[in-house]
């Protein structure tokens, strides 16, 4: 009897969701049974569809993917989460795996790698690309200091990325449903943890380390917007 892997996809870009659905529709043992564009509806989707695996983007409009991952770990500890994101592995993969993700795939990966990762994670194993596995070994063996942003909490990292993308404190507070005072408190803690004194230093650091919050969706390599649009229109 064929075992079908039932997936919930959490990604705020409808075009990307539709493209991934069309790719996975070719696989007889994989199906996306539910999709959401943010935090709302996640619990209902999981419980109503008997989900086996979650595909989760890191950059989300309301809560960061790391926060959602943490909540999923708390409520559905046995439910594997595979990160599917535009961010290269060297930026967030280790943080995601430490936070409980069962695997990490970039949207620049080919379709075969995504399918392989889904099947690997569903089988109860963790998925790392060969490149990420090599980096992990080097990091374990190396005695070099971790990047400053690795010392930040998930919320602090989210706010750092938003500051670096040019958002004001008021905009951040409104988007994250926080008070301005709370955002300023986070900003002060970020500066302290990173041994910096000004917002300019934070922006320069984020730019240098390529952790600025992206403003546009990034389709997978070989899945151009033209290709994705053709998928969505049949």
C-alpha positions in Angstrom: 0.0 0.0 0.0 1.4 3.4 -1.0 2.0 5.8 1.9 1.3 9.3 0.9 3.1 12.1 2.7 0.6 14.9 3.5 2.2 18.3 3.7 1.3 21.7 5.1 3.1 24.5 3.3 3.7 27.7 5.2 4.9 30.5 2.8 3.5 34.0 2.3 4.1 34.0 -1.5 1.2 32.5 -3.4 3.2 32.1 -6.6 5.9 30.1 -4.9 3.3 27.9 -3.1 1.6 27.2 -6.4 4.8 26.4 -8.1 5.8 23.9 -5.4 2.4 22.3 -5.5 2.6 21.7 -9.2 6.1 20.2 -8.8 5.1 17.9 -6.0 1.9 16.9 -7.8 4.0 14.8 -10.1 5.0 12.6 -7.2 2.5 9.8 -6.3 3.6 9.6 -2.7 3.7 13.4 -1.9 0.8 15.8 -1.7 0.2 19.3 -0.3 -3.0 19.0 1.6 -3.1 22.5 3.1 -1.3 25.9 2.6 -1.2 29.1 4.6 0.4 32.4 4.1 1.1 33.2 7.7 0.5 32.2 11.3 -3.3 32.2 11.0 -4.7 28.8 10.2 -1.7 26.7 11.0 -3.2 24.7 13.9 -6.5 24.2 12.1 -4.7 23.0 8.9 -2.6 20.5 10.9 -5.5 19.0 12.8 -8.0 18.9 10.0 -5.7 17.4 7.5 -3.7 14.9 9.6 -0.5 16.5 8.3 2.7 14.4 8.2 5.2 17.1 7.5 5.5 20.9 7.4 7.3 22.9 4.7 8.1 26.3 6.4 9.6 29.5 5.0 11.8 31.6 7.3 10.6 35.0 6.3 7.0 35.5 7.1 4.8 38.7 7.4 3.6 38.3 11.0 5.9 36.0 12.9 9.3 34.8 11.8 9.7 31.2 10.6 11.9 30.6 13.7 9.1 31.6 16.0 6.6 29.4 14.2 9.1 26.6 14.3 9.4 27.0 18.0 5.6 26.9 18.5 5.3 23.8 16.3 8.0 22.1 18.3 6.1 22.9 21.5 2.7 21.8 20.3 3.5 19.1 17.7 6.8 17.7 18.8 6.5 14.7 16.6 5.7 16.6 13.5 8.8 17.1 11.3 9.5 20.6 9.9 11.5 21.1 6.7 12.7 24.6 6.1 12.2 25.8 2.5 13.6 29.3 2.1 15.4 31.7 -0.2 18.2 32.2 2.4 21.5 30.3 1.6 22.5 27.6 4.1 25.4 29.5 5.5 23.1 32.2 6.9 20.4 30.3 8.9 20.7 26.5 8.4 22.5 25.7 11.6 20.2 28.0 13.6 17.2 26.3 12.1 18.5 22.8 12.8 19.4 23.8 16.4 15.9 25.1 16.8 14.4 21.7 15.9 14.0 21.7 12.1 14.5 18.3 10.6 16.0 19.7 7.4 16.9 22.8 5.4 16.5 23.3 1.6 16.9 26.5 -0.3 14.6 27.7 -3.0 17.6 27.8 -5.3 17.9 24.0 -5.0 16.7 21.8 -7.8 13.4 20.0 -7.7 15.0 16.6 -7.1 16.7 17.8 -3.9 13.4 19.1 -2.5 11.7 15.8 -3.2 14.6 13.9 -1.7 14.6 16.1 1.4 10.9 15.6 1.9 11.2 11.8 1.7 14.3 11.8 4.0 12.6 13.9 6.7 9.4 11.9 6.5 11.4 8.7 7.1 12.5 10.0 10.5 16.0 11.2 9.4 17.4 14.7 9.2 18.3 16.2 5.9 21.4 18.2 5.1 22.9 18.9 1.7 26.4 17.6 1.2 27.6 21.2 1.3 25.8 21.9 4.6 27.1 18.7 6.1 30.7 19.7 5.2 30.2 23.2 6.7 28.8 21.6 9.9 31.8 19.4 10.4 34.1 22.3 9.8 32.2 24.5 12.3 32.3 21.7 15.0 36.0 21.3 14.5 36.8 25.0 14.3 37.5 27.0 17.3 36.7 30.3 15.6 34.1 32.6 17.2 30.5 32.3 16.0 29.1 35.4 14.1 27.6 38.0 16.5 24.0 37.4 15.3 24.1 33.8 16.4 23.9 35.1 20.0 20.5 36.8 19.3 17.2 35.3 20.1 14.9 34.5 17.2 12.8 37.7 17.9 16.0 39.8 18.2 17.3 38.4 14.9 13.9 39.2 13.2 14.1 42.8 14.5 17.7 43.2 13.4 16.9 42.1 9.9 13.9 44.5 9.8 16.0 47.4 11.0 18.7 46.6 8.4 16.0 46.6 5.7 15.2 50.2 6.5 12.1 49.9 8.6 11.5 52.4 11.4 10.8 51.4 15.0 7.1 52.4 14.4 6.8 50.2 11.3 8.4 47.3 13.1 6.1 47.7 16.1 3.0 47.9 13.9 4.0 44.8 11.8 4.9 42.7 14.8 2.1 43.9 17.0 4.5 45.2 19.7 4.7 48.5 21.5 7.4 51.0 20.4 8.9 50.7 23.8 9.3 46.9 23.4 10.9 47.3 20.0 13.4 49.9 21.4 14.1 47.5 24.3 14.9 44.7 21.8 17.1 47.2 19.8 19.1 48.0 22.9 19.6 44.4 23.8 20.7 43.6 20.2 23.3 46.4 20.4 24.5 45.1 23.7 24.8 41.5 22.6 26.6 42.5 19.5 29.0 44.9 21.2 27.8 47.8 19.0 26.7 51.3 19.8 24.7 52.6 16.9 22.0 51.5 14.4 24.4 52.3 11.6 26.7 49.6 12.8 23.8 47.1 12.9 22.9 48.0 9.3 26.4 47.6 8.1 26.9 44.3 9.9 23.6 42.9 8.5 24.5 44.0 5.0 28.0 42.5 5.2 26.7 39.2 6.5 23.7 39.2 4.1 21.0 38.7 6.7 18.9 41.7 5.6 15.1 40.9 5.4 14.3 40.3 1.7 11.6 42.4 0.1 10.6 40.2 -2.8 10.0 36.5 -3.2 12.8 34.4 -4.7 11.7 31.5 -6.8 13.9 28.3 -6.9 16.7 28.1 -9.5 15.3 27.0 -12.8 11.8 28.0 -11.5 11.8 31.6 -13.0 8.7 33.8 -12.4 7.8 33.0 -16.0 8.0 29.3 -15.3 6.0 29.6 -12.0 3.4 31.7 -13.7 3.0 29.1 -16.4 2.6 26.5 -13.7 -0.2 28.5 -12.0 -2.1 29.0 -15.2 -1.8 25.4 -16.3 
